[in-house]
Amino acid sequence: MRAVELAARLLLALVFLAAVIGKLRTRAGFTAFAGAVGQFGVPSRWAAPVARLAVATEAAVVVLLALPATVPAGLLLAAGLLGVLTAAIVGALRRGARPACRCFGAADAPVGPRHVARNLALTVVALLGLLGWAVSGPPPGPAAALLAAGLAVPLAAVVVRLDDLVALFAPAPSRASRPAGRP
């Protein structure tokens, strides 16, 4: 079960690290993220502080997951943060709002059910990691650690680039539905 914990730690740490870097890479990126926070029902005067808190919490998840002594706290914080983010997305969708998903910085795809599913899946990963930690046992051997990393790294890439993958495989709009003047 320690290999499950390791895979969960790696996957979540990579996803949250990509989220932090994506939002903080440029000042404009963070400003866009803070603006998106306001579209989720957060009052405009609180959007920037809530955005800073979100990024700080994501960074804390990465640090907590990197330190063996704080892994349970990191997994719990990840699950809690994912729950809050999922509730914000569901709330926006119920109000009929489709703000941009600035989860990883610059992407401007509107939130939708796939973002809820993604967050719920990551919450399950965090809880499975916690279960793997609780069951304990010896540290994973080299083969199990390599398998955990070999699973976590590509899955993290899929999570981070989910909107791009969906756009890549989405059906192309028909000629009749394209705006006038565009091929």
N, C-alpha and C positions, 0 to 999 in steps of 0.2 A: 504493500500500500504506500510505501514511501516514494515509489516511482510515480504514483498518481499525484501525491503531494508535490513532487518536484515538477511534473508536467504542468500542473495547475499554477504553481508559482511562476514558472517561466512564461507561460502563456499570458497570465494576467500582468506580470511585470512588463513584458514587452508591449502589450496593448496600452497600458497606462503610461508607459514611457513615451510611446508614439503620440499619445494624446497630449501630454505635457509639452513635448517638443513642437508638435504641430501648432499649438496655441501660442507658444512663447517665441517661436522662431522670428517673428517680426512684430513690431508695434501694431501695424495694421491688422495682423492676424488676431492679436489679442483683442483689439478694438472691435473687430467683426464678431468675435466670440461673445464679447460682453453685450453687443447689440442683439445677438441671437438670444442670449439669456433673457433679455427684456421681452422677447416675443413669446416666451413660455409662461407669461403671466406674472413675472417678477416686476414690481413697480420700477420705473426707470431710475429713480434715485438709488435703488438697491442693486441694479444690474451689475455695475462694475464691482462692488464688494462681493456679491455672490459669485461672479465670474472668478475673482481672485481666490475666494474660498474653494471653489471647485477645483481649480488648478493646483492649489496647495494640497488639497486632499488627494488628488491623483498622484502628486509627487510623493506624498507620505505613504501611499500604498506601495509605490516602487521601492522606497527605502525600507519599509517594514518587511516586504517580501524578500529583500536582499540579505537581511540579517537573520540567521537561523533562530536566534532567541525571540524574535518578534514576528515570526511567520504566522501564528494564529491571529494576532492582532491585524496583520496585513490582510489576511484572507477575510476576516470579519469586516474590516473597513471597506475592502473591495465589494463585498456582498451588499453592505449597507449603502455605499455610494451608488452602486448599480441599481439598487431598489429606488433610491431617490430620483435618479436620472430617468428610470423607466416610468415612475409615477408622473414626472414632468412631461414626458413625451405623451403618455396616455391622456393626461389632462389637456394638453394642447390639441390632440386629435379629437377629443370629445367636444372641445369648443369650436371645432372646424378649422383650427389654425394649422398651418403646415410650415412652420419656420424652418430655416435651413439647419441642417445637421452640421454643426461646426465641431463635432466630436473630436476630430483629428486635425483641426485647423481650418484650412482654406476651402474645403469642400462645401458646395452650396446645394447639395441635393436636399429636397424637403424631407422632413421626418415622416416616417410611415410605419406600418406594421413590421417591416423587416428590422427596424431599429429596436422595436420592443422585443422581437424574437431574439435578436443579437444580444441584448442586455440580459434577457432571461437566461439564455444559454451560458453567458459569462457568469451569471450568478450561480448557476448549477455547477460550473467549473470551480468557483470559489468554495462552494459547500462541499464538493467532492474532495478538494484539496484539504479542507479542514478535517474531513473524515479520515483521509489518508494520514494526516498528522496525528489525529487522536488515536488511531489504531497503532501507530508507532511501528516498532520493529527496527531491524538494522537498516542503516543507510543503504540506498540502492547501490548495487555494484556498477562497474563501468558499463556493462552492456545495457542494464536497465536505465542508467542515467543518459546514455546515448539515445536510447529509444525514446525516453521522455523528451529530450531536447529535439529529436527528429520529428516528434509529433507536435510539440509546442510551437516551434519556430514557424513552420508553414501555416499552422492554424492562426497564429497571431497575424501573419501577413494577410490571410484571407479576411480576418476580422477588420483589420485596419483599412483594407482596400475594398471592402464590401460594396460600397456605393459604386465604385468604378467597375467592379465585376458585374453588378446588376445592369449598369448602363451598357456594358460591352455585350451582354447576352440578351438584352431587351430587344423585342422586335422593332425593326425600323418603322418609323411612321410612314403611312401610305402617302402618295403624291397629293391626294385630295386633302389630307390633314396638315400638310406643310403650309407655312405662311406664304402669302403671295410674294413673288419676286425671289424666292429661294429655290434652288435646284433640288 
